[in-house]
């Protein structure tokens, strides 16, 4: 199923297990792993560990904070 409403999510483009993926991070700190076309991909989520996904989310949050602080 394609994720329809991403208005309240930050979407991270990344690779999981070498496969292009997207992670939608919602305001309540939950996330959805999607394939590169935006379809929910539990099979892809199983190829990565929770700590790998959390590290990508943390890195994205730090980069967004840096951009906000520098005004870029």
C-alpha positions in Angstrom: 0.0 0.0 0.0 1.4 3.4 -0.9 1.6 5.9 1.9 -0.8 8.6 1.0 -0.5 11.4 3.5 3.0 12.4 4.4 2.1 16.0 5.4 3.1 15.5 9.0 6.1 13.3 8.4 9.8 13.9 7.6 10.8 11.7 4.8 14.4 10.4 4.8 15.9 9.0 1.6 18.5 6.4 2.4 19.6 2.8 1.7 18.8 -0.1 3.9 20.9 -3.2 3.3 22.1 -1.5 0.1 18.6 -1.0 -1.2 17.1 2.5 -1.9 14.5 3.2 0.7 12.6 6.0 2.4 11.7 6.4 6.1 8.7 8.5 7.0 9.2 9.8 10.6 6.0 10.9 12.2 5.6 13.6 14.9 4.9 10.9 17.6 8.4 9.4 16.8 7.0 6.4 15.0 8.3 5.6 11.6 7.3 3.7 8.4 9.9 2.1 6.1 9.0 2.5 2.4 10.5 1.4 -0.8 11.9 4.1 -3.2 8.5 4.6 -4.7 6.8 5.3 -1.4 5.1 1.9 -0.8 5.2 0.5 2.7 7.9 -2.1 2.8 8.0 -4.3 5.9 10.2 -6.7 4.0 12.8 -4.0 3.7 12.4 -3.0 7.3 13.3 -6.6 8.3 16.6 -6.3 6.4 17.8 -3.6 8.8 18.1 -3.5 12.6 16.2 -1.0 14.7 19.4 0.6 15.7 20.4 1.2 12.1 17.1 2.8 11.4 17.3 4.9 14.6 20.8 6.0 13.6 19.5 7.3 10.2 16.6 9.1 11.9 19.0 10.7 14.4 21.5 11.8 11.7 18.6 13.4 9.7 17.4 15.2 12.8 20.9 16.6 13.5 21.3 17.7 9.9 17.9 19.4 9.9 18.8 21.2 13.2 22.2 22.3 11.7 20.4 23.7 8.6 17.9 25.5 10.9 20.6 27.0 13.1 22.7 28.2 10.1 19.6 29.6 8.3 20.1 27.4 5.2 
